[in-house]
């Protein structure tokens, strides 16, 4: 009976392993940039050389073990005394071979790939600044005057196992980065707090975002589509909730998207610009809060002690309305609270502020209108 039990457990374990293994691939994601193509080429070249060496050495060892075993009357060599020329040859020849292999066969292709990776300033068509924060990405097009934030859009119910996981679980965002196909994009990375790392596997690029430093890389994406990645540097409690989504589109579509960002479009909700009742504003604001604010300030409004401040009973959410709106509009320097002036519409900001001032224990009764937010944005 005990043996049968072990057999059943073994079968279950094997099936479980097969299920997990089914999610893995033997190769890189399909490359869509020159760097990704070069990386795949270098990887394949190195693997062929390494495997050739491995099996050659293994075969030589097995041959030596078989033909020089004691049962065949082989006598061990006597290495006592001065080294012979043969001994020096067997020591120095592999050493010289490894030097040639490392600096010639491996070094030249790797050096070429590194030079390509670092060539950020030549003929760049577009500049994108990427700023990491705990736990979201901020994208900026400096020359075009566009700035917005991008954060996880996976519903909290899926994360907490109260709903079925979606197709792109933990790899979906509220505001994806949009780039034109076939254009050289120069990326500049930095961070507001800790070290993050911007990584999209199909692009073949990964660059750490380091506080106080500007670091660069580039990409020319040759195939339109949606590409997903993640922060690949352990950056804190919500590290696994910092996805990256890049939509690569035709140049005309990219320009139209850029114009929509310049005019402050792309709201999180589709709330109309009208005079809100308290119930309408709270209902709309709850949706915005659940998409944007919940990760840091939590569904209970209690925040994360020592990391993110509570909104329930806070001086911001129960104090002067204008100061509350300004925090959402301008953010707070040197914290994870970024500006939402461009990533949220005036109606969304009005709604989420109204929700925060009337949710949990905050019963101020204040109703913020979109026109009030617009007025504060225009104020000097």
C-alpha positions in Angstrom: 0.0 0.0 0.0 2.8 2.3 0.9 4.5 1.6 -2.5 1.3 2.4 -4.4 1.0 5.7 -2.5 4.5 6.7 -3.5 3.8 5.7 -7.1 0.7 7.9 -7.2 2.6 10.9 -5.6 5.4 10.4 -8.1 2.9 10.5 -11.1 1.3 13.6 -9.7 4.7 15.3 -9.2 5.7 14.4 -12.8 2.4 15.8 -14.2 2.9 19.0 -12.2 6.4 19.3 -13.5 5.2 18.9 -17.1 2.6 21.6 -16.6 5.2 24.0 -15.3 7.7 23.1 -18.0 5.0 23.7 -20.7 5.4 27.5 -20.0 9.1 27.5 -21.0 10.8 28.0 -24.3 14.1 26.6 -25.6 15.1 29.8 -27.3 14.8 33.6 -27.1 11.6 35.5 -27.9 11.4 36.4 -31.6 13.8 39.4 -32.0 12.4 42.6 -33.4 15.4 45.0 -33.1 19.0 45.0 -34.4 20.3 44.5 -30.9 18.0 41.5 -30.3 19.0 39.9 -33.6 22.7 40.4 -32.7 22.3 39.0 -29.2 20.6 35.9 -30.6 23.3 35.5 -33.2 26.1 35.8 -30.5 24.3 33.5 -28.2 23.8 30.8 -30.8 27.5 31.1 -31.9 28.7 30.8 -28.3 26.5 27.8 -27.6 27.8 25.9 -30.7 31.4 26.6 -29.7 30.8 25.7 -26.0 28.9 22.5 -26.8 31.6 21.5 -29.3 34.3 22.0 -26.7 32.2 20.2 -24.0 31.6 17.1 -26.1 35.2 17.1 -27.5 36.7 17.2 -24.0 34.1 14.7 -22.7 35.0 12.3 -25.5 38.7 12.7 -24.9 38.2 12.0 -21.1 36.1 8.9 -21.8 38.6 7.6 -24.3 41.4 8.2 -21.8 39.5 6.5 -18.9 38.8 3.5 -21.1 42.2 3.0 -22.7 44.4 3.8 -19.7 42.6 1.9 -17.0 44.5 -0.3 -14.5 42.9 -3.5 -15.7 44.7 -3.1 -19.1 48.0 -3.0 -17.4 48.5 0.7 -17.7 51.1 2.2 -15.3 50.6 5.7 -13.8 53.1 8.3 -14.9 55.8 9.3 -12.4 55.8 13.1 -12.1 58.5 13.3 -9.5 61.4 15.5 -10.4 61.9 18.3 -13.0 59.0 19.0 -15.4 59.5 17.6 -18.9 58.8 19.5 -22.1 55.8 17.2 -22.6 54.4 18.2 -19.3 54.9 21.9 -20.0 53.3 21.5 -23.4 50.1 19.9 -21.9 49.9 22.8 -19.4 50.6 25.8 -21.7 48.8 24.6 -24.8 45.3 24.5 -23.3 46.0 27.9 -21.6 47.0 29.4 -24.9 44.0 27.9 -26.5 41.7 29.4 -23.9 43.2 32.8 -24.5 42.7 32.6 -28.2 39.1 31.3 -27.7 38.2 34.0 -25.1 39.7 37.0 -26.8 39.3 35.9 -30.4 36.4 33.6 -31.0 34.3 35.0 -28.1 35.7 38.4 -27.7 35.3 39.9 -31.2 31.6 39.1 -31.6 30.9 40.2 -28.1 32.8 43.4 -28.5 30.8 44.2 -31.7 27.5 43.6 -29.9 28.6 45.9 -27.0 29.5 48.6 -29.4 26.2 48.3 -31.1 24.3 48.4 -27.8 26.1 51.6 -26.7 25.6 53.5 -29.9 22.8 55.6 -28.5 23.4 59.1 -29.9 23.9 58.4 -33.7 20.9 59.2 -35.9 18.3 58.9 -33.1 14.8 59.9 -34.4 13.2 60.1 -31.0 14.1 60.4 -27.4 12.2 58.8 -24.5 13.0 59.3 -20.9 12.1 56.4 -18.6 11.8 57.0 -14.9 11.2 54.1 -12.5 9.3 54.6 -9.2 8.0 52.2 -6.6 6.0 50.9 -8.4 5.3 52.4 -11.8 7.0 53.7 -14.9 7.0 57.3 -16.0 7.6 58.0 -19.7 8.5 61.4 -21.1 9.0 62.7 -24.6 11.1 65.8 -23.8 11.1 67.3 -27.3 7.4 66.9 -27.7 6.4 68.0 -24.1 4.6 64.8 -23.3 4.8 63.0 -19.9 2.6 60.3 -18.5 2.7 57.4 -16.0 2.2 53.7 -16.7 1.3 51.2 -14.0 -0.3 47.8 -13.5 -3.9 47.4 -14.7 -4.5 43.8 -13.6 -7.6 44.0 -11.3 -6.9 43.5 -7.7 -9.4 40.7 -7.6 -7.2 38.6 -9.9 -4.1 39.3 -7.7 -6.0 38.3 -4.6 -7.4 35.1 -6.3 -11.0 36.3 -6.1 -11.3 36.2 -9.9 -9.9 34.1 -12.8 -6.5 35.2 -14.1 -6.6 37.1 -17.4 -4.6 36.3 -20.5 -1.9 39.0 -19.7 -2.0 38.6 -15.9 0.5 41.1 -14.3 1.6 42.2 -17.8 -1.1 44.8 -18.6 -1.0 48.6 -17.9 -3.3 51.5 -17.9 -1.1 53.7 -20.2 1.2 51.7 -22.6 4.1 53.3 -24.2 3.6 53.9 -27.9 6.5 54.0 -30.4 6.7 54.2 -34.2 7.9 51.2 -36.2 11.3 51.5 -38.0 12.5 54.6 -36.1 15.6 54.7 -33.9 14.5 55.5 -30.3 17.0 56.7 -27.8 16.0 55.8 -24.2 17.3 57.6 -21.1 16.7 55.9 -17.8 16.8 57.1 -14.2 14.9 56.4 -11.0 13.1 58.4 -8.3 13.9 56.0 -5.4 15.7 52.6 -5.7 17.3 50.8 -8.6 14.8 49.5 -11.2 15.5 47.9 -14.6 13.6 48.4 -17.8 13.4 45.2 -19.8 11.5 44.1 -22.9 12.8 40.6 -24.0 11.8 41.0 -27.6 13.8 44.2 -27.9 17.0 42.6 -26.6 17.6 45.5 -24.2 17.7 45.8 -20.4 19.1 48.8 -18.6 19.1 49.6 -14.9 17.4 52.8 -13.8 19.7 54.2 -11.1 18.8 57.1 -8.8 20.9 60.2 -9.6 22.2 58.8 -12.9 21.1 59.0 -16.5 21.8 55.8 -18.4 21.1 55.2 -22.1 20.2 52.5 -24.6 18.4 52.4 -28.0 16.0 50.3 -30.1 14.7 50.3 -33.6 11.7 48.1 -33.7 11.2 46.5 -37.1 7.8 44.8 -36.5 4.6 46.4 -35.3 2.8 44.8 -32.4 2.4 44.8 -28.6 5.5 43.8 -26.6 5.6 43.2 -22.9 8.3 43.2 -20.3 8.9 43.8 -16.6 11.1 45.5 -14.1 14.0 43.0 -13.7 15.6 44.4 -10.6 14.3 43.5 -7.2 13.0 46.9 -6.2 10.7 46.2 -3.2 7.4 44.7 -2.1 5.5 45.4 -5.4 8.5 44.5 -7.6 6.4 41.9 -9.5 3.7 44.5 -10.2 5.8 46.8 -12.5 5.0 45.6 -16.0 6.0 47.3 -19.3 3.8 47.4 -22.3 4.9 48.9 -25.6 2.6 49.3 -28.6 4.6 49.7 -31.8 2.5 51.3 -34.6 2.8 53.0 -37.9 4.3 56.5 -37.8 1.0 58.2 -38.6 -0.8 56.4 -35.8 2.1 57.3 -33.4 1.8 61.0 -34.3 -1.9 60.9 -33.7 -1.4 59.3 -30.3 1.3 61.9 -29.4 -1.1 64.7 -30.3 -3.8 63.1 -28.0 -1.2 63.1 -25.2 -0.3 66.8 -25.8 -4.0 67.8 -25.5 -4.3 65.9 -22.2 -6.5 63.1 -23.6 -6.3 59.4 -22.8 -8.3 59.5 -19.5 -8.5 56.4 -17.4 -12.3 56.7 -17.3 -14.8 58.0 -19.9 -16.5 60.2 -17.4 -18.2 63.2 -19.2 -17.2 66.8 -18.4 -20.4 67.8 -16.5 -21.5 68.9 -13.1 -21.2 65.9 -10.8 -23.5 64.9 -8.0 -21.7 63.4 -4.9 -22.9 59.9 -5.8 -21.7 60.1 -9.4 -18.3 61.5 -8.5 -17.7 58.9 -5.8 -18.7 56.1 -8.2 -16.4 57.3 -11.0 -13.6 58.1 -8.6 -13.7 54.6 -7.1 -12.9 53.2 -10.5 -10.0 55.5 -11.0 -8.7 54.8 -7.5 -8.9 51.1 -8.1 -6.8 51.4 -11.2 -4.3 54.1 -10.1 -4.0 54.6 -6.4 -4.9 51.2 -4.8 -1.4 49.7 -5.1 0.2 52.2 -2.8 -2.6 53.5 -0.6 -4.5 50.1 -0.5 -8.2 49.4 -0.8 -8.7 50.3 2.8 -7.1 53.7 2.4 -4.6 52.8 5.2 -1.6 52.8 3.0 1.5 50.8 3.9 3.0 52.0 7.2 6.5 53.4 6.8 6.2 53.3 3.0 3.0 54.9 1.7 0.9 57.3 3.8 -2.7 56.5 4.7 -5.5 58.5 3.1 -8.1 57.5 5.6 -8.2 60.4 8.1 -5.2 62.1 6.5 -4.6 65.9 6.5 -4.5 65.9 2.7 -7.8 64.0 2.2 -9.7 66.0 4.9 -7.9 69.3 4.6 -8.3 72.1 2.0 -9.7 70.8 -1.3 -7.2 72.8 -3.4 -4.2 71.4 -1.6 -5.5 67.9 -2.2 -6.0 68.5 -5.9 -2.5 70.0 -6.2 -0.9 66.9 -4.7 -2.6 64.8 -7.4 -1.7 67.3 -10.1 1.9 67.9 -9.1 2.9 64.9 -7.1 5.4 65.1 -4.3 9.1 65.5 -5.1 11.5 62.7 -4.1 8.6 60.3 -3.4 6.7 57.7 -5.4 3.8 60.1 -5.7 4.2 61.4 -9.2 2.2 64.0 -11.1 -1.0 62.8 -12.8 -1.7 66.1 -14.6 -1.1 64.4 -18.0 -2.0 60.8 -17.3 -5.4 61.6 -15.9 -8.1 63.9 -17.3 -9.5 66.8 -15.3 -12.7 64.8 -14.8 -10.8 61.8 -13.5 -8.8 63.9 -11.1 -11.9 65.6 -9.8 -13.6 62.2 -9.4 -10.8 60.5 -7.5 -10.3 63.4 -5.2 -14.0 63.4 -4.4 -13.8 59.7 -3.7 -10.8 60.0 -1.4 -12.5 62.8 0.5 -15.7 60.8 1.0 -14.5 57.2 1.3 -13.7 55.1 4.5 -13.9 57.5 7.5 -13.5 60.7 5.4 -17.0 62.1 5.2 -16.3 65.7 4.1 -19.2 65.9 1.7 -17.0 67.8 -0.8 -17.8 67.3 -4.5 -14.9 68.4 -6.8 -15.8 69.4 -10.4 -13.6 69.0 -13.5 -13.8 72.8 -14.0 -12.2 73.4 -10.6 -9.3 71.1 -11.5 -8.9 72.9 -14.9 -8.8 76.3 -13.1 -6.1 75.1 -10.7 -4.0 73.8 -13.6 -4.1 77.2 -15.3 -3.3 79.1 -12.2 0.3 80.5 -12.1 
